[in-house]
Amino acid sequence: MTTALNPRLGAGLLEHARLQPARTALTVGRRDYSYEEAVDTARRWASLLVEAAGGRPGRVGVFAYRSEASYLGVAAALFAGAAFVPLNRKFPVERTRSMLERAQVDALIVDAASLPALPDVLRGLRRKPVVLLADVVRSEAGELGPDVRVLDAMDLAIAQPLLQLPAVAADDIAYLLFTSGSTGTPKGVPVTHGNVRAFLDANQERYRITADDRLTQTFDQTFDLSVFDLFMAWENGARLCAMDPLEIIAPAKYLERNAITVWFSVPSVGAVLRKRGALKPGSMPTLRWSLFCGEPLPRATAEAWQAAAPRSTVENLYGPTELTVACTVHRWDPATSPAACVHENVPIGRPYQGLQPLVVDEELNPVAAGESGELCMAGAQTTPGYWQAPDLTAERYFRHGGRTYYRTGDLVRLQDGEYVCLGRNDQQVKVGGHRVELGEIEAVLRRAGAVEAVALLWPDPDTLTAVVSGVPNPGPLAAACEAALPVYMTPRSVRLVDEMPVNANGKVDRAALRRLLDSPADADRAPTPPPTRRKGLA
């Protein structure tokens, strides 16, 4: 492989198109794309991107969803020397328009299913990008405006492949991802080719992906975890299998039919499957790796998944977008991992090789070994800061000991050589003057039988409420909290929902949960009464 010497994200796709052109690079639905076909298509699109920009484009938006355009559009942007900007038609139009405007994209690759939303997305943009319609002819596109240049499927079909790809340096941006911001405005995180190369090299050293592997794609591409599947497959000659959302929530037949060897998802998917009784022992025999990331992995989910995929190794990955997908990992061991869990969640483990962890207090002073504090990380995967936001960059990145660290906002403690996550520093709340870790309450609820559990302050800043799923009656959970927690930590009520609301990335959406609690329909669902307060537990 030449990719170790080539910082370009996508170099492996080019290499394997040369070495094994007939092997399958991508499966979308029932359609397979060989490495040769994928590279030829992406090179032709790349040539139009370069021609439309009058040279190497800066950023290319990919407004497509689980389609040829969504995956090969990423490759085309990279081959053109641009950074790709993933967009999602399921997002509100205003949010997508804001991303386009802030990213200042030169071109926009669009699939047929996303086309109906395009006129509203483009409306009001001061600078209109060139639009590439990957699978639509111009006559079917409708009116996009007189100032929008459109290249359609016919143009793409006759385009000559881009043979001489622009040179890429390690510090060049590979992709620009927008994450949620506390102000309500998405934060832009530019991730460099060097950042991603360091991440891929660390993971290949660990997982040894080969051309015989088949990896799932459970994530939307606006979620940075999708980068793992996409490029761990293509850099190593393996097959990427894009799963439909309905297949994700009932995956056993899909995994067997496609001989999937590597599963990667958020833990919530496993929790839902467990609640539905879909994690039957031995039901996923083809898996050799079962990976989870994006939110805490409950012990019960890890145990159930291990039983369902007995030939696989289960791992819990952890990391924010700003540290390039993931930066620590714990390998589940049925004999020792359960005892290492904190708040009923699996440890986040050890840092990747080449990363330097630092645990600090509120003044950014390092804490003593074994004490809790905020996890910060430095190293080759640390991104350069936020897109056009120097004040926010200064707030979240800092220098220490000659290195630049990113503040994760997660509270951790070093335990037996591995980190355990105690929760977000913004999920530590005060109730009646007492500091309360919401994760501790959620752990009690899960131990008492809840499949999913969320504790939050609602309906006012002084009232703790718990929301659970996966139990027929929340009453015993309230009793469990009363027995295990002091009065100030005991939820005033425990409310039952059929399923937790999740965001576009599959994580529990706390804001949506608050709106659900605020809705009149929720008032019809009788919560458990406040538990009897015991004396002596203040």
C-alpha positions in Angstrom: 0.0 0.0 0.0 1.2 3.5 -0.7 -1.3 5.3 1.5 1.1 5.5 4.5 3.2 7.9 2.4 0.3 9.7 0.9 -1.7 11.9 3.2 -4.7 12.1 0.8 -7.9 10.7 2.2 -9.1 8.4 -0.6 -5.6 7.3 -1.7 -6.6 3.7 -0.8 -9.6 3.8 -3.1 -7.3 4.7 -6.0 -4.8 2.1 -5.1 -7.3 -0.7 -4.9 -9.0 0.3 -8.1 -5.5 -0.5 -9.7 -4.8 -3.6 -7.7 -8.2 -5.3 -7.6 -10.5 -3.4 -10.0 -13.3 -6.0 -10.0 -13.8 -6.2 -6.2 -16.8 -4.5 -4.7 -16.1 -1.2 -3.1 -19.7 -0.2 -2.2 -23.1 -1.8 -1.8 -26.2 0.5 -1.8 -29.4 -1.5 -1.6 -29.0 -4.3 -4.1 -26.5 -2.3 -6.3 -22.8 -3.1 -6.1 -20.1 -0.8 -7.3 -16.6 -2.2 -8.1 -13.5 -0.3 -7.2 -12.9 0.4 -10.9 -16.4 1.7 -11.4 -16.3 3.8 -8.2 -13.0 5.5 -9.1 -14.0 6.0 -12.7 -17.2 7.7 -11.7 -15.6 9.8 -9.0 -12.8 10.9 -11.3 -15.4 12.0 -14.0 -17.3 14.0 -11.4 -14.0 15.4 -10.1 -13.1 16.7 -13.5 -16.4 18.7 -13.7 -15.8 20.1 -10.2 -12.4 21.3 -11.2 -13.7 22.8 -14.5 -16.7 24.5 -12.8 -14.4 26.1 -10.2 -11.8 27.2 -12.7 -9.2 25.1 -10.8 -9.0 23.3 -7.6 -12.3 23.9 -5.6 -12.1 24.8 -1.9 -15.2 23.0 -0.5 -17.8 20.8 -2.1 -21.2 20.1 -0.5 -22.7 16.6 -0.7 -26.4 17.0 -0.4 -27.4 13.3 -0.7 -28.5 10.4 1.5 -27.4 6.8 1.4 -27.0 6.9 -2.4 -24.4 6.6 -5.1 -24.0 10.4 -5.0 -23.6 10.5 -1.2 -20.6 8.2 -1.2 -19.0 8.6 -4.6 -19.6 12.4 -4.3 -17.3 12.3 -1.3 -14.6 10.6 -3.3 -15.1 13.1 -6.2 -14.6 16.0 -3.9 -11.4 14.5 -2.5 -10.1 13.7 -5.9 -10.7 17.3 -7.0 -8.6 18.4 -4.1 -11.5 19.9 -2.2 -12.9 19.4 1.3 -16.3 17.7 1.4 -19.1 19.1 3.4 -21.8 16.5 4.2 -25.4 17.8 4.2 -28.6 16.0 5.0 -32.1 16.6 3.5 -33.6 15.5 6.8 -32.2 18.6 8.5 -34.3 21.8 8.5 -33.8 23.9 5.4 -32.5 26.9 7.4 -29.8 24.8 9.0 -28.6 23.4 5.7 -28.6 26.9 4.1 -26.6 28.2 7.1 -24.0 25.4 6.6 -23.7 26.2 2.9 -23.3 29.9 3.5 -20.7 29.5 6.2 -18.8 26.8 4.3 -18.8 29.0 1.2 -19.0 25.9 -1.0 -18.0 26.1 -4.7 -20.2 23.2 -5.8 -23.0 21.1 -4.5 -23.5 17.4 -5.5 -27.2 16.5 -5.2 -29.1 13.2 -5.6 -32.6 12.8 -7.0 -34.2 12.3 -3.6 -32.7 15.5 -2.2 -33.6 17.6 -5.2 -37.1 18.7 -4.1 -35.5 20.5 -1.1 -32.8 22.2 -3.2 -34.7 25.3 -4.3 -35.5 26.3 -0.7 -31.9 25.6 0.3 -30.5 27.8 -2.4 -33.0 30.6 -1.9 -31.4 33.6 -0.4 -27.8 32.4 -0.7 -25.6 35.3 -1.6 -23.2 33.1 -3.5 -24.8 30.3 -5.5 -22.7 27.1 -5.9 -22.5 25.1 -9.1 -25.0 22.2 -8.8 -24.1 18.7 -10.0 -27.2 16.5 -10.4 -25.7 13.1 -10.1 -28.8 11.1 -11.2 -31.2 13.6 -12.7 -31.3 15.3 -16.1 -31.7 19.0 -16.3 -35.3 18.9 -17.7 -36.4 17.1 -14.6 -34.7 19.5 -12.1 -37.3 22.3 -12.2 -36.4 25.9 -11.8 -33.4 26.5 -9.6 -32.9 30.2 -10.5 -31.2 32.0 -13.4 -28.0 32.5 -11.4 -27.5 28.7 -10.7 -25.2 26.8 -13.1 -26.4 23.2 -13.4 -24.5 20.1 -14.6 -26.7 17.1 -14.9 -26.4 13.3 -15.2 -25.8 13.7 -19.0 -22.9 16.0 -18.4 -21.5 13.7 -15.8 -21.8 10.7 -18.1 -19.7 12.2 -20.9 -17.1 13.9 -18.7 -13.6 12.7 -19.1 -12.0 11.3 -15.9 -9.6 13.7 -14.0 -6.3 12.0 -14.5 -4.0 14.4 -12.7 -5.3 14.9 -9.2 -4.3 18.1 -7.4 -1.6 17.5 -4.7 -2.8 17.4 -1.2 -0.8 18.3 2.0 -1.4 16.8 5.4 -2.6 20.2 6.7 -5.2 20.6 4.0 -8.8 20.2 5.1 -10.4 16.8 4.1 -13.9 17.5 5.4 -15.8 20.3 7.2 -18.4 18.9 9.5 -21.0 21.0 11.3 -22.0 19.9 14.8 -24.6 21.3 17.2 -23.6 24.4 19.1 -24.8 25.7 22.4 -25.8 29.0 20.9 -28.1 27.2 18.4 -25.7 27.9 15.5 -23.9 24.8 14.2 -20.1 24.8 14.8 -17.9 24.1 11.9 -15.1 21.6 12.5 -12.4 21.4 9.8 -10.6 18.0 9.9 -7.4 17.7 8.0 -6.0 14.9 5.8 -3.3 14.4 8.5 -5.9 14.2 11.3 -7.8 11.4 9.4 -4.6 9.6 8.3 -3.5 9.4 12.0 -6.9 8.0 13.0 -7.0 5.4 10.2 -3.5 4.2 10.8 -4.2 3.7 14.5 -7.4 1.8 13.7 -5.8 -0.4 11.1 -3.1 -1.3 13.5 -5.9 -2.5 15.9 -8.5 -4.0 13.5 -6.4 -5.3 10.6 -9.1 -4.8 8.0 -8.6 -6.8 4.8 -10.2 -7.1 1.4 -12.3 -9.9 2.7 -14.0 -7.6 5.3 -17.5 -6.1 4.8 -18.3 -3.0 7.0 -21.7 -1.6 7.8 -22.6 2.1 7.2 -25.3 2.7 9.9 -24.5 6.4 10.3 -25.7 9.4 8.3 -22.7 11.1 6.7 -23.4 14.3 8.7 -22.2 12.2 11.6 -18.4 11.9 11.7 -18.5 8.3 12.8 -19.4 7.5 9.1 -15.8 8.3 8.2 -14.6 5.2 10.0 -16.7 2.8 7.9 -16.2 4.6 4.6 -12.4 4.9 4.7 -11.4 1.9 6.8 -13.2 0.0 4.0 -11.8 1.8 1.0 -8.2 2.3 2.4 -8.0 -1.5 2.8 -9.8 -2.9 -0.2 -12.9 -3.9 1.8 -16.6 -3.5 1.0 -18.8 -0.7 2.4 -22.4 -1.8 2.9 -24.8 1.1 3.3 -27.8 0.0 5.4 -31.3 1.3 5.1 -32.7 2.6 8.5 -35.2 -0.2 8.5 -32.4 -2.7 8.1 -30.5 -1.2 11.0 -33.3 -1.8 13.5 -33.7 -5.4 12.4 -30.1 -6.2 11.2 -29.7 -10.0 11.6 -30.9 -11.0 8.1 -29.0 -8.2 6.5 -25.8 -9.1 8.2 -26.1 -12.7 7.2 -27.1 -12.0 3.6 -24.1 -9.6 3.1 -21.7 -11.6 5.3 -20.9 -8.5 7.3 -17.8 -8.8 9.5 -17.6 -5.3 11.1 -20.5 -3.6 12.8 -20.3 0.0 14.0 -23.2 2.0 15.5 -24.3 4.2 18.4 -25.1 2.2 21.5 -28.8 3.3 21.3 -29.2 1.0 18.3 -28.1 -1.9 20.5 -30.3 -0.8 23.3 -33.4 -0.7 21.0 -32.6 -4.1 19.6 -32.2 -5.5 23.1 -35.6 -4.0 24.2 -37.2 -5.6 21.1 -35.7 -9.0 21.8 -33.8 -8.9 18.6 -30.4 -9.7 20.2 -30.9 -13.5 20.3 -27.9 -15.5 21.3 -25.8 -16.4 18.2 -28.0 -14.4 15.8 -25.1 -12.5 14.3 -22.5 -15.2 13.6 -20.6 -13.4 10.8 -19.3 -10.5 12.9 -15.7 -10.4 13.9 -15.8 -6.8 15.3 -18.7 -5.1 17.0 -17.9 -1.4 17.6 -19.9 1.2 19.4 -19.3 5.0 19.8 -21.1 8.3 20.1 -22.6 8.0 23.6 -22.2 5.8 26.7 -22.3 2.0 26.1 -24.5 0.4 28.8 -23.1 -2.8 30.3 -26.3 -4.6 29.6 -26.2 -3.7 25.9 -22.6 -4.9 25.7 -23.4 -8.2 27.3 -26.5 -8.8 25.1 -24.6 -7.9 22.0 -21.7 -10.2 22.9 -24.1 -13.0 23.3 -25.7 -12.3 19.9 -22.3 -12.0 18.2 -20.3 -14.6 20.1 -17.5 -14.7 17.5 -16.9 -10.9 17.5 -14.9 -8.7 19.8 -17.0 -5.9 21.3 -15.3 -2.6 21.7 -16.4 0.8 23.1 -14.9 3.7 21.3 -15.0 7.3 22.5 -14.2 10.7 21.0 -15.6 14.0 19.9 -15.5 15.3 16.3 -12.7 17.7 17.3 -10.4 14.7 18.0 -11.2 13.0 14.7 -13.9 10.4 15.2 -12.5 8.6 18.2 -9.5 8.8 20.5 -9.9 6.1 23.2 -11.1 2.5 23.2 -12.0 -0.3 25.6 -12.1 -3.9 24.6 -15.0 -5.7 26.3 -14.0 -8.7 28.4 -17.0 -10.6 29.8 -14.8 -11.7 32.7 -13.4 -8.3 33.8 -15.3 -5.5 32.1 -18.6 -5.7 34.1 -16.7 -4.9 37.4 -15.0 -2.0 35.7 -18.2 -0.3 34.6 -19.2 3.0 36.3 -22.8 4.1 36.4 -23.5 0.8 34.6 -21.6 2.1 31.5 -18.6 0.5 29.9 -15.2 2.3 30.4 -14.0 4.4 27.5 -10.6 2.8 27.8 -7.1 3.9 26.8 -6.0 6.6 24.3 -4.9 5.7 20.8 -1.2 5.5 20.4 0.3 8.9 19.7 -2.3 10.8 21.7 -1.5 12.6 25.0 -4.4 12.7 27.5 -4.6 15.3 30.3 -7.2 15.4 33.0 -7.8 18.9 34.4 -9.8 20.8 37.0 -12.0 23.8 36.3 -8.9 26.1 36.2 -7.2 23.7 33.7 -4.7 22.5 36.3 -3.8 18.8 36.0 -5.5 16.7 38.7 -3.8 13.9 40.6 -3.9 10.4 39.3 -7.2 8.7 40.1 -9.0 12.0 40.7 -11.9 13.1 38.4 -11.7 16.0 36.0 -12.2 17.1 32.4 -10.5 15.0 29.8 -8.4 16.9 27.3 -6.4 15.4 24.5 -3.4 16.4 22.3 -1.8 14.7 19.3 -2.0 14.1 15.6 -5.8 13.7 15.6 -6.4 17.1 17.3 -8.2 19.3 14.7 -6.9 22.8 14.1 -9.9 24.7 15.7 -13.3 25.8 14.7 -14.2 27.2 11.3 -14.0 31.0 11.2 -14.6 31.1 15.0 -11.4 32.2 16.8 -13.2 33.0 20.1 -14.7 29.6 20.3 -11.4 28.0 19.3 -9.7 29.9 22.2 -12.4 28.7 24.6 -12.1 25.0 23.7 -8.4 24.6 22.8 -5.4 25.5 25.0 -1.6 25.1 25.2 0.1 23.1 27.9 3.6 21.7 28.0 4.2 22.7 24.4 1.2 20.9 23.0 -2.3 22.0 21.9 -5.1 20.3 23.8 -8.8 20.1 23.1 -11.2 20.2 26.0 -13.8 17.4 25.6 -16.2 18.6 28.2 -16.4 15.0 29.6 -15.6 14.2 33.2 -13.4 11.1 33.6 -11.4 9.2 36.1 -8.4 7.0 35.6 -9.2 3.5 36.9 -6.9 0.5 36.7 -5.1 2.1 33.7 -8.2 3.0 31.8 -10.5 6.0 31.7 -14.1 5.8 32.9 -16.5 8.5 31.9 -18.5 10.1 34.7 -20.7 12.2 32.4 -20.6 15.6 30.8 -19.4 18.5 32.8 -22.6 20.3 31.6 -24.7 17.4 32.9 -23.6 17.9 36.5 -26.4 19.9 38.0 -27.2 21.5 41.4 -30.3 20.6 43.3 -30.9 22.3 46.6 -27.2 23.2 46.7 -26.1 19.6 46.1 -24.0 18.6 43.1 -25.8 15.8 41.3 -24.4 13.6 38.5 -27.3 12.7 36.3 -25.4 9.6 35.1 -25.5 8.2 38.6 -29.3 8.4 38.6 -29.5 6.9 35.2 -27.3 4.0 36.3 -29.7 3.1 39.2 -32.7 3.1 36.8 -30.9 0.8 34.4 -29.9 -1.6 37.2 -33.6 -1.6 38.2 -34.6 -2.8 34.7 -34.9 0.2 32.4 -33.5 -0.4 28.9 -33.0 3.3 28.4 -33.0 6.0 31.1 -32.5 9.8 31.1 -32.5 12.0 34.1 -33.0 15.7 33.7 -34.2 18.9 35.4 -37.9 19.3 34.5 -40.3 21.1 34.6 -38.2 23.6 36.6 -34.5 23.9 37.5 -35.1 22.4 41.0 -37.0 19.3 40.0 -35.4 16.0 38.9 -37.5 13.9 36.6 -36.5 10.5 35.1 -37.7 9.2 31.7 -37.4 5.5 31.0 -38.2 2.9 28.3 -38.4 -0.8 28.1 -40.4 -1.5 31.3 -44.2 -2.2 31.6 -44.5 -0.2 34.9 -42.1 2.6 36.1 -43.3 2.2 39.7 -40.5 -0.3 40.8 -37.9 2.0 39.3 -39.1 4.9 41.5 -38.7 2.5 44.5 -35.2 1.5 43.4 -34.2 5.2 43.3 -35.6 5.8 46.7 -33.7 2.8 48.1 -30.4 3.7 46.4 -30.2 7.5 46.3 -30.3 10.3 48.8 -33.4 12.4 48.8 -31.9 15.3 46.9 -31.0 12.9 44.0 -34.3 10.9 43.9 -36.4 11.9 40.9 -39.7 13.5 41.7 -41.3 11.3 39.1 -40.4 8.5 36.7 -42.1 8.8 33.3 -42.4 6.0 30.7 -42.0 6.4 26.9 -42.2 3.8 24.3 -39.0 4.9 22.7 -36.5 7.7 23.4 -36.5 10.5 20.8 -33.2 10.5 19.0 -31.4 13.1 16.8 -30.1 12.6 13.3 -27.1 10.8 14.6 -29.1 8.3 16.6 -28.3 9.7 20.0 -30.9 10.4 22.7 -32.2 13.9 22.0 -32.6 15.6 25.4 -34.2 18.7 23.9 -36.8 16.7 22.1 -37.4 14.8 25.3 -38.1 18.0 27.1 -40.6 19.0 24.4 -42.3 15.6 24.7 -42.6 16.2 28.5 -44.0 19.7 27.8 -46.6 18.4 25.3 -50.3 18.0 26.4 -50.2 14.3 25.3 -47.6 13.6 27.9 -49.9 15.0 30.6 -52.3 12.1 29.8 -49.6 9.6 30.8 -49.7 9.2 34.5 -46.3 9.5 36.0 -45.3 7.6 39.1 -46.1 9.5 42.3 -43.2 11.1 44.2 -41.6 8.4 46.3 -42.0 8.5 50.1 -39.1 10.6 51.5 -36.9 8.8 54.0 -35.3 10.5 56.9 -31.6 10.8 57.3 -30.7 10.9 53.6 -30.2 14.6 52.9 
